[in-house]
Amino acid sequence: MPTLFDYSLTDGTATTETITKEKAEKLFAFFANCTLFKWHDVHNNCEARADAICRLLEAWQIPTCKAWVFSGYFLRKHIGGLKQLWNYHVAAALPVKDESGIVYYVIDPSVCSNLLTMYNWAAEVTAYPHSYHFIKPSEYYIFPSGKIGKDNWHARDKQNSKWMIQGLAGVNGVSAKGKAQLCFNKNRVSNTLQKFTLLQKNNPFIQ
């Protein structure tokens, strides 16, 4: 078993609403082909992409949350690593109702070509056991720099909202390199914000 579900960090009540598997697959296809998202940029900005999708889904009144996976070494200081030498990875998740209850499916074209359950997604990005995966509400942007607990995560604010747009534009505004790039990419960031805002206001899934 390459990945384990971490009950101590998860929020079991991240969402109580659900959608159908068919709609979840349509949403995956839409975001996989949406030009706002640079899915090939696997080494940066997963937080930005996950938060952008969640914000769009919320604006379209579609239930969502976030799936996180941490390497065993990063989280527990024992063996366990992720692909791409990641310490962690995050993506938007969709709650789907099936015969067994709610199953979370992950939207992450950066690592998979189709919709995957949270477990299969976490296993896909695990290079060697163990990793730890869990669910958090969509409004949590990132974990704290110190001790990682269940309830001390950083919620959305003005600063990480800027990081989200910068990340969609291909600039990691948190890093020193990204900060230096910002002055040369103001137009790209501005255009990305305009496109994102327009998409928020125009739900492509209205029947």
PEUR-V476885 format. One record per helix or strand of 2 or more residues. SS is the DSSP state (alpha for helix, beta for strand). FROM is the first residue (numbers start at 0). TO is the last residue. If there is no record, write none. Layout:
SS,FROM,TO ; SS,FROM,TO
This chain:
beta,2,4 ; alpha,20,31 ; alpha,45,58 ; beta,64,70 ; alpha,71,75 ; beta,80,81 ; alpha,82,84 ; beta,87,97 ; beta,100,106 ; beta,115,116 ; alpha,117,123 ; beta,125,127 ; beta,130,135 ; beta,139,141 ; beta,153,154 ; alpha,157,167 ; alpha,175,181 ; alpha,185,200
